Each structure stands twice: as structure tokens, then as C-alpha cells.
Amino acid sequence: LIVNGKKADLSNIEIPFLSITSELDDIVPPDSTRALEKKCSQVETMLLPGSHLGIVTMKLRGVNHEPYWKKIVKWIKE
């Protein structure tokens, strides 16, 4: 991938980021986000139960979503 005439390289990312994935995600499988952990030095991965829309559908499925949202908000504030 070329961006502004330069090859994009994930190892050049200098800021922390949060990668959120779901156990049963068939759109962005957990293994693909684990690859980010190998390429980037400041990535934290959060694994959610369910599928691609896990965090959105938790409440509908009777899963307590609050701990996940609290962790996301805390990460953003830091």
C-alpha cells in the first residue's frame, strides 16, 4: 500500500491503538488482529464474545456489555 508516495509500514505507527475483535468474527477474524500485534509495538487487543457486531448485539443476546464499554472508554481516556 502506497500512501503519499511512501510505502505504508505498520511498524512505523508510533501511537498506541486498541484493536477490538470478536471470537467468532468471520469478517475480521481474530488471527488477523493478532497479526497487528506482531507488526505494531503499541497495540492492545480486546477479544469480545460473539460475532463481528458482538459489542453492539451483546445486550440483545443477554450478555453484560458494560465491562467491555468501560474498558474501551478507559483506554480512550488514557
All heavy atoms as an XYZ file, in Angstrom:
618
protein
N       0.853     -1.180      0.000
C       0.000      0.000      0.000
C       0.890      1.233      0.000
O       1.793      1.354      0.827
C      -0.917     -0.009      1.224
C      -1.809      1.204      1.436
C      -2.823      1.345      0.315
C      -2.507      1.104      2.769
N       0.641      2.146     -0.916
C       1.393      3.384     -1.024
C       0.504      4.534     -0.547
O      -0.617      4.708     -1.017
C       1.852      3.641     -2.479
C       2.658      2.453     -3.010
C       2.641      4.941     -2.574
C       3.941      2.166     -2.262
N       1.016      5.331      0.394
C       0.292      6.482      0.927
C       1.196      7.699      0.791
O       2.326      7.700      1.296
C      -0.095      6.275      2.413
C      -0.807      7.498      2.945
C      -0.951      5.026      2.573
N       0.713      8.713      0.094
C       1.507      9.930     -0.148
C       2.876      9.606     -0.724
O       3.883     10.189     -0.339
C       1.653     10.760      1.131
C       0.357     11.379      1.582
O      -0.527     11.655      0.764
N       0.208     11.594      2.863
N       2.911      8.638     -1.619
C       4.150      8.291     -2.287
C       5.101      7.432     -1.475
O       6.206      7.139     -1.908
N       4.687      7.013     -0.275
C       5.537      6.190      0.582
C       4.847      4.866      0.874
O       3.628      4.812      1.016
C       5.833      6.898      1.905
C       6.601      8.179      1.757
C       6.828      8.810      3.119
C       7.532     10.144      2.978
N       7.693     10.804      4.271
N       5.651      3.818      0.990
C       5.090      2.511      1.331
C       4.611      2.534      2.786
O       5.359      2.913      3.691
C       6.140      1.422      1.154
C       5.609      0.044      1.419
C       6.658     -1.022      1.215
C       6.063     -2.376      1.562
N       7.047     -3.432      1.557
N       3.375      2.137      2.987
C       2.824      2.075      4.340
C       3.449      0.900      5.083
O       3.576     -0.192      4.548
C       1.315      1.919      4.292
N       3.859      1.143      6.311
C       4.506      0.114      7.114
C       3.954      0.196      8.535
O       4.161      1.189      9.233
C       6.012      0.340      7.124
C       6.781     -0.758      7.832
O       6.168     -1.579      8.540
O       8.006     -0.796      7.669
N       3.227     -0.831      8.946
C       2.598     -0.821     10.272
C       3.601     -0.634     11.397
O       3.268     -0.096     12.449
C       1.811     -2.112     10.486
C       0.588     -2.305      9.600
C      -0.012     -3.688      9.831
C      -0.436     -1.231      9.855
N       4.826     -1.063     11.197
C       5.826     -0.928     12.268
C       6.205      0.530     12.508
O       6.844      0.853     13.507
C       7.069     -1.758     11.955
O       7.719     -1.258     10.799
N       5.789      1.432     11.618
C       6.071      2.859     11.803
C       5.031      3.577     12.656
O       5.187      4.754     12.949
C       6.180      3.564     10.450
C       7.430      3.163      9.708
O       8.440      2.806     10.302
N       7.364      3.206      8.391
N       3.985      2.882     13.034
C       2.956      3.514     13.867
C       3.557      3.795     15.234
O       4.065      2.899     15.902
C       1.702      2.621     13.983
C       1.055      2.461     12.610
C       0.716      3.208     15.000
C      -0.116      1.507     12.591
N       3.489      5.047     15.651
C       4.146      5.458     16.889
C       3.177      5.784     18.014
O       3.589      6.266     19.063
C       5.039      6.667     16.611
C       6.159      6.340     15.642
C       7.024      7.536     15.320
O       6.679      8.664     15.735
O       8.046      7.338     14.656
N       1.905      5.545     17.803
C       0.922      5.821     18.843
C       0.221      4.526     19.233
O       0.118      3.609     18.436
C      -0.123      6.871     18.389
C      -0.874      6.373     17.147
C       0.532      8.212     18.118
C      -2.061      7.212     16.763
N      -0.245      4.438     20.462
C      -0.977      3.232     20.866
C      -2.340      3.172     20.182
O      -2.936      4.201     19.896
C      -1.136      3.384     22.376
C      -0.786      4.775     22.706
C      -0.076      5.382     21.545
N      -2.799      1.960     19.914
C      -4.156      1.814     19.405
C      -4.776      0.542     19.936
O      -4.093     -0.394     20.330
C      -4.234      1.931     17.878
C      -3.582      0.835     17.100
C      -4.290     -0.284     16.696
C      -2.245      0.925     16.751
C      -3.700     -1.279     15.954
C      -1.639     -0.071     16.002
C      -2.362     -1.169     15.611
N      -6.101      0.571     19.980
C      -6.878     -0.538     20.509
C      -7.524     -1.281     19.343
O      -8.250     -0.700     18.542
C      -7.957     -0.017     21.460
C      -8.881     -1.039     22.093
C      -8.107     -2.025     22.960
C      -9.947     -0.329     22.926
N      -7.252     -2.544     19.263
C      -7.829     -3.406     18.233
C      -8.916     -4.242     18.894
O      -8.643     -5.005     19.814
C      -6.738     -4.303     17.650
O      -7.285     -5.238     16.768
N     -10.145     -4.085     18.436
C     -11.278     -4.796     19.025
C     -11.766     -5.833     18.018
O     -12.069     -5.504     16.878
C     -12.417     -3.820     19.385
C     -11.907     -2.739     20.334
C     -13.595     -4.573     19.970
C     -12.877     -1.609     20.566
N     -11.825     -7.067     18.465
C     -12.292     -8.145     17.599
C     -13.198     -9.075     18.399
O     -13.271     -8.976     19.620
C     -11.101     -8.920     16.985
O     -11.590     -9.813     15.997
C     -10.329     -9.681     18.032
N     -13.881     -9.934     17.707
C     -14.789    -10.886     18.355
C     -14.350    -12.317     18.069
O     -13.814    -12.609     16.999
C     -16.218    -10.682     17.851
O     -16.665     -9.385     18.170
N     -14.618    -13.183     19.035
C     -14.204    -14.589     18.944
C     -14.653    -15.269     17.655
O     -13.910    -16.032     17.049
C     -14.783    -15.388     20.118
C     -14.303    -14.939     21.470
C     -15.094    -15.582     22.591
O     -16.316    -15.804     22.437
O     -14.473    -15.871     23.622
N     -15.883    -14.997     17.242
C     -16.469    -15.681     16.090
C     -16.593    -14.780     14.870
O     -17.414    -15.028     13.990
C     -17.855    -16.235     16.473
C     -17.880    -17.155     17.689
C     -19.313    -17.512     18.062
C     -17.044    -18.394     17.455
N     -15.764    -13.750     14.813
C     -15.830    -12.784     13.718
C     -15.366    -13.430     12.421
O     -14.233    -13.887     12.314
C     -14.957    -11.577     14.047
C     -15.251    -10.381     13.169
O     -15.662    -10.574     12.015
O     -15.057     -9.252     13.646
N     -16.251    -13.494     11.437
C     -15.862    -14.068     10.146
C     -15.546    -12.988      9.116
O     -15.152    -13.287      7.996
C     -16.940    -15.013      9.615
C     -18.296    -14.355      9.482
O     -18.465    -13.224      9.961
O     -19.192    -14.976      8.896
N     -15.692    -11.720      9.501
C     -15.332    -10.605      8.616
C     -13.890    -10.173      8.891
O     -13.096     -9.993      7.965
C     -16.313     -9.427      8.784
C     -17.722     -9.882      8.364
C     -15.858     -8.211      7.983
C     -18.816     -8.898      8.661
N     -13.569     -9.988     10.161
C     -12.196     -9.682     10.584
C     -11.824    -10.716     11.651
O     -11.995    -10.475     12.842
C     -12.080     -8.253     11.161
C     -10.635     -7.935     11.499
C     -12.652     -7.229     10.198
N     -11.343    -11.866     11.235
C     -11.034    -12.943     12.181
C      -9.986    -12.528     13.215
O      -9.110    -11.711     12.918
C     -10.491    -14.061     11.287
C     -10.930    -13.727      9.916
C     -11.054    -12.242      9.859
N     -10.083    -13.074     14.420
C      -9.115    -12.739     15.465
C      -7.658    -12.906     15.032
O      -6.806    -12.110     15.425
C      -9.467    -13.699     16.602
C     -10.917    -13.979     16.404
C     -11.118    -13.976     14.918
N      -7.368    -13.893     14.207
C      -5.988    -14.076     13.756
C      -5.466    -12.872     12.982
O      -4.275    -12.567     13.037
C      -5.851    -15.337     12.901
C      -5.896    -16.600     13.734
O      -5.716    -16.517     14.978
O      -6.110    -17.678     13.151
N      -6.337    -12.180     12.270
C      -5.877    -11.010     11.515
C      -5.500     -9.869     12.451
O      -4.586     -9.103     12.166
C      -6.926    -10.551     10.509
O      -8.076    -10.072     11.163
N      -6.203     -9.751     13.559
C      -5.835     -8.696     14.504
C      -4.590     -9.096     15.293
O      -3.816     -8.238     15.693
C      -6.990     -8.357     15.466
O      -7.366     -9.524     16.172
C      -8.183     -7.820     14.718
N      -4.386    -10.382     15.486
C      -3.163    -10.828     16.154
C      -1.935    -10.506     15.312
O      -0.859    -10.263     15.841
C      -3.250    -12.314     16.465
C      -4.226    -12.608     17.581
C      -4.204    -14.072     18.002
N      -5.300    -14.311     18.909
C      -6.428    -14.937     18.575
N      -6.587    -15.422     17.368
N      -7.395    -15.111     19.451
N      -2.114    -10.477     14.014
C      -1.007    -10.102     13.135
C      -0.571     -8.662     13.411
O       0.616     -8.347     13.322
C      -1.412    -10.268     11.679
N      -1.519     -7.802     13.772
C      -1.178     -6.420     14.119
C      -0.251     -6.375     15.335
O       0.653     -5.552     15.403
C      -2.436     -5.603     14.425
C      -3.323     -5.249     13.257
C      -4.601     -4.587     13.766
C      -2.604     -4.337     12.290
N      -0.507     -7.250     16.286
C       0.321     -7.283     17.497
C       1.778     -7.575     17.159
O       2.680     -7.104     17.832
C      -0.211     -8.331     18.472
C      -1.582     -8.006     19.014
C      -2.193     -9.156     19.799
O      -1.657    -10.281     19.759
O      -3.226     -8.926     20.442
N       1.991     -8.349     16.116
C       3.356     -8.695     15.712
C       4.037     -7.546     14.977
O       5.247     -7.409     15.020
C       3.348     -9.946     14.834
C       2.890    -11.177     15.569
C       2.792    -12.366     14.642
C       2.243    -13.570     15.390
N       2.019    -14.708     14.509
N       3.249     -6.724     14.302
C       3.796     -5.636     13.487
C       3.919     -4.309     14.229
O       4.753     -3.494     13.899
C       2.923     -5.410     12.249
C       2.897     -6.549     11.290
C       4.140     -6.544     10.460
C       4.065     -7.616      9.385
N       5.257     -7.644      8.571
N       3.047     -4.090     15.199
C       2.993     -2.792     15.887
C       3.396     -2.960     17.344
O       2.997     -3.910     17.991
C       1.592     -2.222     15.811
S       0.972     -2.077     14.141
N       4.132     -2.000     17.833
C       4.639     -2.133     19.200
C       3.641     -1.699     20.266
O       3.754     -2.093     21.413
C       5.932     -1.320     19.357
O       5.670      0.053     19.114
N       2.661     -0.883     19.902
C       1.761     -0.328     20.914
C       0.299     -0.661     20.648
O      -0.561      0.197     20.700
C       1.941      1.188     20.988
C       3.339      1.608     21.396
C       3.424      3.094     21.553
O       2.683      3.678     22.340
N       4.312      3.729     20.815
N       0.033     -1.921     20.369
C      -1.353     -2.325     20.117
C      -1.852     -3.180     21.278
O      -1.138     -4.014     21.810
C      -1.495     -3.091     18.778
C      -0.690     -4.350     18.770
C      -2.952     -3.401     18.480
N      -3.070     -2.895     21.699
C      -3.740     -3.717     22.703
C      -4.967     -4.311     22.023
O      -5.710     -3.601     21.349
C      -4.162     -2.876     23.903
C      -4.850     -3.680     24.976
C      -5.232     -2.847     26.190
O      -4.670     -1.764     26.386
O      -6.127     -3.288     26.920
N      -5.163     -5.598     22.182
C      -6.292     -6.266     21.540
C      -7.329     -6.663     22.581
O      -6.989     -7.208     23.626
C      -5.817     -7.520     20.775
O      -4.873     -7.121     19.787
C      -6.974     -8.220     20.111
N      -8.583     -6.360     22.288
C      -9.687     -6.755     23.142
C     -10.516     -7.779     22.374
O     -10.962     -7.515     21.268
C     -10.562     -5.550     23.493
C     -11.742     -5.931     24.380
S     -12.919     -4.577     24.644
C     -11.912     -3.399     25.479
N     -10.677     -8.955     22.953
C     -11.453    -10.021     22.325
C     -12.833    -10.080     22.965
O     -12.961    -10.267     24.172
C     -10.728    -11.359     22.478
C     -11.338    -12.550     21.762
C     -11.324    -12.333     20.250
C     -10.569    -13.808     22.111
N     -13.853     -9.896     22.152
C     -15.233     -9.898     22.622
C     -15.904    -11.232     22.307
O     -15.532    -11.899     21.345
C     -16.028     -8.789     21.926
C     -15.492     -7.370     22.018
C     -16.358     -6.444     21.186
C     -15.436     -6.912     23.454
N     -16.915    -11.592     23.085
C     -17.690    -12.781     22.734
C     -18.593    -12.462     21.547
O     -18.956    -11.315     21.325
C     -18.518    -13.040     23.991
C     -18.641    -11.714     24.655
C     -17.377    -10.961     24.316
N     -18.919    -13.473     20.773
C     -19.864    -13.274     19.684
C     -19.197    -13.082     18.340
O     -18.059    -13.463     18.122
N     -19.960    -12.449     17.431
C     -19.512    -12.287     16.054
C     -19.080    -10.850     15.777
O     -18.813    -10.095     16.702
C     -20.635    -12.705     15.102
O     -21.769    -11.887     15.336
N     -19.045    -10.471     14.513
C     -18.496     -9.175     14.096
C     -19.144     -7.997     14.829
O     -18.457     -7.054     15.188
C     -18.638     -9.003     12.579
C     -17.966     -7.783     12.056
N     -16.598     -7.678     11.957
C     -18.462     -6.606     11.613
C     -16.276     -6.505     11.476
N     -17.389     -5.823     11.255
N     -20.406     -8.053     15.046
C     -21.098     -6.956     15.740
C     -21.287     -7.276     17.221
O     -22.218     -6.782     17.852
C     -22.435     -6.660     15.071
C     -22.342     -6.159     13.631
C     -23.729     -6.009     13.035
C     -21.592     -4.844     13.556
N     -20.389     -8.061     17.771
C     -20.504     -8.539     19.140
C     -20.831     -7.477     20.163
O     -21.752     -7.628     20.961
N     -20.087     -6.375     20.166
C     -20.303     -5.351     21.189
C     -21.654     -4.667     21.021
O     -22.251     -4.200     21.972
C     -19.162     -4.321     21.216
C     -19.239     -3.460     22.466
C     -19.167     -3.445     19.987
C     -18.097     -3.551     23.381
N     -22.152     -4.638     19.802
C     -23.439     -3.995     19.536
C     -24.600     -4.913     19.902
O     -25.630     -4.458     20.390
C     -23.525     -3.578     18.046
C     -24.865     -2.964     17.721
C     -22.395     -2.629     17.693
N     -24.411     -6.200     19.698
C     -25.516     -7.138     19.904
C     -25.499     -7.824     21.272
O     -26.393     -8.596     21.579
C     -25.513     -8.219     18.810
O     -24.288     -8.954     18.878
C     -25.689     -7.610     17.438
N     -24.496     -7.535     22.095
C     -24.406     -8.203     23.405
C     -25.676     -8.064     24.225
O     -26.187     -9.035     24.758
C     -23.234     -7.642     24.214
C     -21.914     -8.180     23.842
S     -20.701     -7.440     24.961
C     -19.234     -8.068     24.223
N     -26.142     -6.842     24.358
C     -27.318     -6.602     25.189
C     -28.525     -7.371     24.665
O     -29.294     -7.934     25.436
C     -27.619     -5.104     25.261
C     -28.667     -4.752     26.276
C     -28.796     -3.260     26.453
C     -29.783     -2.944     27.540
N     -29.923     -1.506     27.770
N     -28.663     -7.427     23.343
C     -29.780     -8.160     22.738
C     -29.696     -9.651     23.035
O     -30.710    -10.338     23.101
C     -29.795     -7.946     21.221
C     -30.025     -6.524     20.744
C     -29.816     -6.435     19.231
C     -31.413     -6.044     21.119
N     -28.458    -10.151     23.203
C     -28.247    -11.568     23.480
C     -28.193    -11.858     24.973
O     -27.929    -12.978     25.382
C     -26.944    -12.043     22.818
C     -27.016    -12.018     21.309
C     -25.740    -12.519     20.643
N     -24.647    -11.571     20.817
C     -23.478    -11.863     21.407
N     -23.232    -13.059     21.849
N     -22.545    -10.947     21.521
N     -28.425    -10.844     25.804
C     -28.424    -11.041     27.247
C     -27.041    -11.084     27.866
O     -26.874    -11.555     28.986
N     -26.040    -10.596     27.140
C     -24.668    -10.564     27.649
C     -24.408     -9.182     28.230
O     -24.758     -8.166     27.619
C     -23.653    -10.859     26.509
C     -22.229    -10.738     27.007
C     -23.914    -12.235     25.915
N     -23.806     -9.126     29.407
C     -23.490     -7.849     30.034
C     -22.380     -7.158     29.241
O     -21.233     -7.566     29.254
C     -23.051     -8.063     31.482
C     -22.787     -6.767     32.206
O     -23.033     -5.681     31.690
N     -22.277     -6.878     33.416
N     -22.734     -6.089     28.541
C     -21.780     -5.373     27.701
C     -21.022     -4.280     28.440
O     -20.012     -3.783     27.973
C     -22.506     -4.761     26.494
C     -23.499     -3.705     26.875
N     -24.720     -4.011     27.410
C     -23.434     -2.367     26.807
C     -25.384     -2.887     27.650
N     -24.626     -1.881     27.298
N     -21.500     -3.917     29.622
C     -20.932     -2.790     30.354
C     -19.428     -2.913     30.624
O     -18.688     -1.946     30.419
C     -21.692     -2.581     31.661
C     -21.362     -1.262     32.318
C     -22.262     -0.974     33.498
O     -23.478     -1.240     33.413
O     -21.729     -0.494     34.501
N     -18.910     -4.071     31.057
C     -17.465     -4.154     31.318
C     -16.615     -3.867     30.070
O     -15.550     -3.277     30.171
C     -17.251     -5.592     31.784
C     -18.589     -6.088     32.209
C     -19.592     -5.320     31.411
N     -17.120     -4.271     28.919
C     -16.377     -4.038     27.680
C     -16.363     -2.550     27.326
O     -15.328     -1.993     26.972
C     -16.978     -4.856     26.528
C     -16.900     -6.336     26.793
C     -18.002     -7.043     27.271
C     -15.711     -7.032     26.584
C     -17.922     -8.399     27.521
C     -15.631     -8.398     26.833
C     -16.735     -9.068     27.302
O     -16.649    -10.406     27.565
N     -17.537     -1.910     27.419
C     -17.595     -0.480     27.121
C     -16.751      0.313     28.115
O     -16.088      1.280     27.734
C     -19.042      0.019     27.120
C     -19.754     -0.301     25.844
C     -20.811     -1.148     25.685
C     -19.452      0.184     24.533
N     -21.188     -1.209     24.366
C     -20.368     -0.403     23.636
C     -18.487      1.064     24.036
C     -20.346     -0.128     22.273
C     -18.474      1.320     22.657
C     -19.394      0.738     21.803
N     -16.764     -0.081     29.375
C     -15.950      0.625     30.375
C     -14.473      0.531     30.024
O     -13.733      1.505     30.135
C     -16.193      0.061     31.774
C     -17.476      0.541     32.401
C     -17.602      0.035     33.815
C     -18.867      0.591     34.463
N     -19.001      0.161     35.859
N     -14.038     -0.641     29.604
C     -12.637     -0.821     29.237
C     -12.286      0.027     28.002
O     -11.217      0.642     27.956
C     -12.340     -2.285     28.963
C     -10.880     -2.554     28.691
C     -10.583     -4.035     28.577
C      -9.091     -4.230     28.309
N      -8.740     -5.647     28.219
N     -13.182      0.078     27.028
C     -12.943      0.886     25.826
C     -12.831      2.361     26.188
O     -11.904      3.058     25.769
C     -14.040      0.639     24.779
C     -13.955     -0.793     24.240
C     -13.958      1.662     23.651
C     -15.158     -1.217     23.430
N     -13.781      2.852     26.979
C     -13.766      4.258     27.379
C     -12.522      4.574     28.200
O     -11.869      5.604     27.983
C     -15.064      4.622     28.152
C     -14.960      5.992     28.785
C     -16.270      4.539     27.213
N     -12.144      3.685     29.108
C     -10.937      3.903     29.902
C      -9.710      3.967     29.000
O      -8.850      4.839     29.174
C     -10.767      2.763     30.911
C      -9.560      2.909     31.788
C      -9.407      1.747     32.742
C      -8.122      1.924     33.526
N      -7.656      0.687     34.102
N      -9.626      3.088     28.025
C      -8.495      3.077     27.114
C      -8.431      4.405     26.338
O      -7.352      4.981     26.182
C      -8.599      1.899     26.144
C      -7.357      1.712     25.344
C      -6.306      0.891     25.648
C      -7.016      2.368     24.108
N      -5.345      1.004     24.683
C      -5.751      1.896     23.721
C      -7.656      3.298     23.304
C      -5.111      2.333     22.562
C      -7.026      3.722     22.149
C      -5.774      3.241     21.804
N      -9.557      4.894     25.872
C      -9.595      6.166     25.116
C      -9.135      7.316     25.989
O      -8.370      8.176     25.552
C     -11.007      6.419     24.563
C     -11.317      5.401     23.464
C     -11.125      7.843     24.017
C     -12.771      5.402     23.012
N      -9.571      7.327     27.255
C      -9.209      8.423     28.157
C      -7.722      8.436     28.483
O      -7.159      9.486     28.749
C     -10.036      8.339     29.438
C     -11.474      8.747     29.239
C     -12.235      8.675     30.545
C     -13.657      9.154     30.376
N     -14.406      9.098     31.644
N      -7.119      7.265     28.499
C      -5.683      7.192     28.806
C      -4.910      7.712     27.625
O      -3.951      8.294     27.601
C      -5.263      5.761     29.122
C      -5.853      5.265     30.416
C      -5.563      3.788     30.677
O      -4.980      3.092     29.809
O      -5.928      3.324     31.748
